[in-house]
Amino acid sequence: MVTSTHETSHRIFQDHPEVLTPVFEALGLPPPAKATIEVLSPDATELKPLERRVDTVLKVEPSEGGGFLIAVEAQTAPTPDKGFSWSYYVAHLHAKYGMPVLLVAVCKNRPTASWAAGPFECRVRTWTTQSTRPFVLGPNNVPEITDESVVARQPALATFSAIVHSESANAAAILELLARGMRSFDKPTAKYWCEWLEVGLENTPVRETWRELEKMVATYFPGRGTLFEETYLEGKAEGKAESILSVLDKRGIPVPEATRDRITSCTDLDTLTLWFDRSLTATTAEDLFTDA
């Protein structure tokens, strides 16, 4: 099942290709900032009743040398049949675009990273027809962020590093440093990266640690139940409840304490909107809760 962690682990490459810096450095390529990088369709499906979809596919045109494709796959645990799928992705993209393909596997723990390195071979006895060897980005080669200044200079890399190391023993300390580093950001930038990180930490023990470090109110991934979104909706609900009570007060309608508590404790915006509409014509506070 595709999770928010899975989505964030590969989607960040689409919006912030500078996260590929460790890959480019390992391959001896100029940094991503000097390359033209284009997001391609991840669909690797042919005209068959079989769906195959790569997480992220990027077309890279370096400032020096020939172009190539990067297929990014987020992998949370070893999967027996994944080697077959990866081999298919590489062969299909190579044939479709006529360009060499680099398969990058993003892993958050060392056992998965070790498995993902392959090789995944198609062979008959001693003869190997095809061999697929992903480039793995994981705890072994993505450095932990230990300097607050790195967060300010390279927020995408810092955020990605925190996600990759979210299962390590130092995860909580990394998040605390990241939070301190984000103090130099303006409010919109800080809330943007805080949201990226919270969604990326889904289903990890340190997600709650990060939620305690979030301070601002905004939403970047709607519908994901992040702290920003919860706080944002709570604020809207509180404001709506206050408006209802204000209307009733100005219209001289008494509001019993129990009714006041019922209004202020409600967090459903649709219900509060209905009550607000009724407050404009209600003759008693209880009229809010009964259909005309």
Phi, psi and omega in degrees: 000137179283124180251172177296323177300314179301312182300313183293325183297334177250331182295331181300333178291329180291316183274334185221076182297348177297344176296341179282003183309313179301325179292312182297320179296318181295329181268359180071030180262157172300154182301154181307331182298338181263008180244155172268121184239125184237135177279127178253166177297133179279002185286120177244031183271137174261183181281064179218157178284055182216123182260128175227127184222121176283147182300304181216137176235126180240138173259122186246127175243094182295158176292338177229134177090180184278163181280164178202170178253147172241119176257117183257128178234126175270128183230121184265341181199157176301137179230122187307318186268000186294327179301323178296316181296316180297319178298321178295314180305310184298313182296318182294313181294323178298316180290321184290317186255351180063031181230149176297152186237131172253119178266121180248122177255126180259121184230148183255357177219155187294319178302317179293319180298319179296317179294318186293340180292342178072211003282154175254113192247145168252111188217155173240109184053246184269356185258122178264116179280321181214139178227128181246122182233097180294152169271119187263129170254114183205192183302335182285329185234359172260112186293145172289144179275119181238005183230121181300328182295333178294324179300316181291322184279323186224070184298325180294315179295320180295318179294315179298317179300318180297323179292315180298322183264017185292346178255006181275166180293337182266009188304314183296318180294323178297318181294321179296318178295320180297318179297318178296320180295331181284352178295341180277350182281156167286165187302312180299321180293317181297314182292329178299309183286328175299319179293316177307312186291317182298317178295321180293339182266009181307139177065022174245151181300333185272001178298319180293326176300316180292322180300327179289340182269347181282135186238338188259168184245117178187177176212130178244329177246083184300144176082007182260359177069033178285165180300318179303313183293318179299316181294321179298314181290323177298321179295318179295319180296318179298318179295321179293319179297318179297324179295320179298312181295325179294317179297314180298320180296315181292334178271003177072026181263119180297143179236107178301155183301320180296321179292319178300317179296322180295321180290312185287338180272350180285134179244001180274115186294324179296317179295317180295324178295319178298315180295323178297314179301319180289331181296339182288337183235355183297147175258340173223161179298327181292342179297340179297330190258000181238140179288141179290000000 
